[in-house]
C-alpha cells in the first residue's frame, strides 16, 4: 500500500506550479531558487514542502558568520 505524505511534493505538482515540464529545466529552476531536492528511483525529483517553504521565505539554516551570539 502506498501513501502520499503531505510533506512531500510530487514532481507533477512542481511541474504544474512552475510551468516547467522537462526534468532538467525543473532541476535548474529548483537550483536557481535554492530549493534542496533529491533524485529518487528513475531520476524522479523528491522535494519536501518544508524545503519549498524555506526557499520562499528565504530562510537560511546556515549560521551567519557575522552574527555574534551572547
MIDOSE-1310 file (N, C-alpha, C; in nm, 2 decimals, decimal comma, always signed):
residues 70
xxxx	+0,08/-0,12/+0,00/+0,00/+0,00/+0,00/+0,09/+0,12/+0,00; +0,06/+0,22/-0,09/+0,14/+0,34/-0,10/+0,06/+0,46/-0,04; +0,12/+0,54/+0,04/+0,05/+0,66/+0,09/+0,13/+0,78/+0,04; +0,06/+0,89/+0,02/+0,12/+1,01/-0,02/+0,13/+1,10/+0,11
xxxx	+0,25/+1,14/+0,14/+0,27/+1,22/+0,26/+0,24/+1,37/+0,22; +0,18/+1,43/+0,32/+0,15/+1,58/+0,30/+0,28/+1,66/+0,29; +0,39/+1,61/+0,35/+0,51/+1,69/+0,35/+0,59/+1,67/+0,22; +0,56/+1,58/+0,13/+0,63/+1,56/+0,01/+0,55/+1,62/-0,11
xxxx	+0,62/+1,69/-0,20/+0,56/+1,75/-0,31/+0,60/+1,67/-0,43; +0,51/+1,63/-0,51/+0,54/+1,54/-0,63/+0,60/+1,62/-0,74; +0,67/+1,55/-0,82/+0,73/+1,61/-0,94/+0,62/+1,67/-1,03; +0,51/+1,60/-1,04/+0,40/+1,65/-1,12/+0,35/+1,79/-1,07
xxxx	+0,34/+1,80/-0,93/+0,29/+1,92/-0,87/+0,39/+2,03/-0,90; +0,52/+2,00/-0,89/+0,62/+2,10/-0,92/+0,61/+2,15/-1,07; +0,59/+2,06/-1,16/+0,58/+2,09/-1,30/+0,46/+2,18/-1,32; +0,35/+2,15/-1,25/+0,23/+2,23/-1,27/+0,25/+2,37/-1,21
xxxx	+0,31/+2,38/-1,09/+0,33/+2,51/-1,03/+0,43/+2,60/-1,10; +0,54/+2,54/-1,15/+0,65/+2,62/-1,22/+0,62/+2,64/-1,37; +0,55/+2,55/-1,43/+0,53/+2,55/-1,57/+0,64/+2,48/-1,65; +0,74/+2,42/-1,58/+0,85/+2,35/-1,64/+0,81/+2,20/-1,65
xxxx	+0,80/+2,15/-1,77/+0,76/+2,01/-1,79/+0,88/+1,92/-1,80; +0,99/+1,97/-1,85/+1,11/+1,88/-1,86/+1,19/+1,88/-1,73; +1,23/+1,76/-1,69/+1,30/+1,74/-1,57/+1,42/+1,83/-1,55; +1,51/+1,84/-1,66/+1,63/+1,92/-1,65/+1,59/+2,06/-1,62
xxxx	+1,49/+2,11/-1,69/+1,45/+2,25/-1,66/+1,40/+2,27/-1,52; +1,33/+2,18/-1,47/+1,27/+2,18/-1,34/+1,38/+2,18/-1,24; +1,48/+2,10/-1,26/+1,60/+2,09/-1,17/+1,67/+2,22/-1,17; +1,69/+2,28/-1,29/+1,76/+2,41/-1,29/+1,67/+2,52/-1,22
xxxx	+1,54/+2,51/-1,23/+1,46/+2,61/-1,15/+1,47/+2,59/-1,00; +1,47/+2,46/-0,96/+1,49/+2,44/-0,81/+1,63/+2,49/-0,77; +1,73/+2,46/-0,84/+1,86/+2,51/-0,81/+1,87/+2,67/-0,80; +1,81/+2,73/-0,90/+1,82/+2,88/-0,91/+1,74/+2,94/-0,79
xxxx	+1,64/+2,87/-0,74/+1,56/+2,92/-0,63/+1,60/+2,86/-0,49; +1,72/+2,79/-0,49/+1,78/+2,74/-0,37/+1,68/+2,64/-0,30; +1,61/+2,56/-0,37/+1,53/+2,46/-0,31/+1,60/+2,32/-0,32; +1,64/+2,27/-0,20/+1,71/+2,14/-0,20/+1,61/+2,03/-0,25
xxxx	+1,67/+1,93/-0,32/+1,59/+1,82/-0,37/+1,68/+1,70/-0,37; +1,61/+1,58/-0,39/+1,68/+1,46/-0,41/+1,63/+1,40/-0,54; +1,71/+1,31/-0,60/+1,66/+1,23/-0,71/+1,63/+1,09/-0,67; +1,51/+1,05/-0,68/+1,47/+0,92/-0,64/+1,49/+0,82/-0,75
xxxx	+1,42/+0,71/-0,74/+1,43/+0,60/-0,83/+1,39/+0,65/-0,97; +1,47/+0,61/-1,07/+1,45/+0,65/-1,21/+1,46/+0,81/-1,23; +1,53/+0,87/-1,14/+1,55/+1,02/-1,15/+1,44/+1,11/-1,11; +1,34/+1,05/-1,05/+1,22/+1,13/-1,01/+1,26/+1,23/-0,90
xxxx	+1,22/+1,35/-0,91/+1,26/+1,46/-0,82/+1,17/+1,45/-0,69; +1,24/+1,45/-0,58/+1,18/+1,45/-0,45/+1,21/+1,58/-0,37; +1,10/+1,64/-0,33/+1,11/+1,77/-0,26/+1,01/+1,77/-0,15; +1,05/+1,83/-0,04/+0,96/+1,84/+0,08/+0,89/+1,98/+0,08
xxxx	+0,77/+1,98/+0,14/+0,70/+2,11/+0,15/+0,79/+2,21/+0,23; +0,86/+2,16/+0,33/+0,94/+2,25/+0,41/+1,05/+2,31/+0,33; +1,11/+2,24/+0,24/+1,22/+2,29/+0,16/+1,17/+2,40/+0,07; +1,05/+2,38/+0,01/+0,99/+2,49/-0,07/+0,95/+2,61/+0,01
xxxx	+0,89/+2,59/+0,13/+0,85/+2,70/+0,21/+0,97/+2,78/+0,26; +1,08/+2,71/+0,30/+1,20/+2,78/+0,35/+1,26/+2,87/+0,23; +1,26/+2,81/+0,11/+1,31/+2,88/+0,00/+1,22/+3,01/-0,03; +1,09/+2,99/-0,02/+1,00/+3,10/-0,05/+1,02/+3,21/+0,06
xxxx	+1,05/+3,17/+0,18/+1,07/+3,27/+0,29/+1,21/+3,32/+0,29; +1,30/+3,26/+0,21/+1,44/+3,29/+0,20/+1,50/+3,28/+0,34; +1,47/+3,17/+0,41/+1,53/+3,14/+0,54/+1,65/+3,05/+0,51; +1,76/+3,08/+0,57/+1,88/+3,01/+0,56/+1,91/+2,94/+0,69
xxxx	+1,93/+2,81/+0,69/+1,96/+2,74/+0,81/+2,11/+2,75/+0,84; +2,19/+2,80/+0,76/+2,33/+2,82/+0,78/+2,35/+2,94/+0,88; +2,43/+2,92/+0,98/+2,45/+3,03/+1,07/+2,53/+3,14/+1,00; +2,49/+3,26/+1,03/+2,56/+3,38/+0,98/+2,70/+3,39/+1,04
xxxx	+2,80/+3,40/+0,96/+2,94/+3,41/+1,01/+2,96/+3,54/+1,08; +2,88/+3,64/+1,05/+2,90/+3,77/+1,11/+2,81/+3,79/+1,23; +2,73/+3,69/+1,26/+2,64/+3,70/+1,38/+2,71/+3,66/+1,50; +2,70/+3,74/+1,61/+2,76/+3,71/+1,73/+2,66/+3,67/+1,83
xx	+2,67/+3,55/+1,90/+2,58/+3,51/+2,00/+2,63/+3,54/+2,13; +2,55/+3,59/+2,23/+2,59/+3,62/+2,36/+2,54/+3,52/+2,46
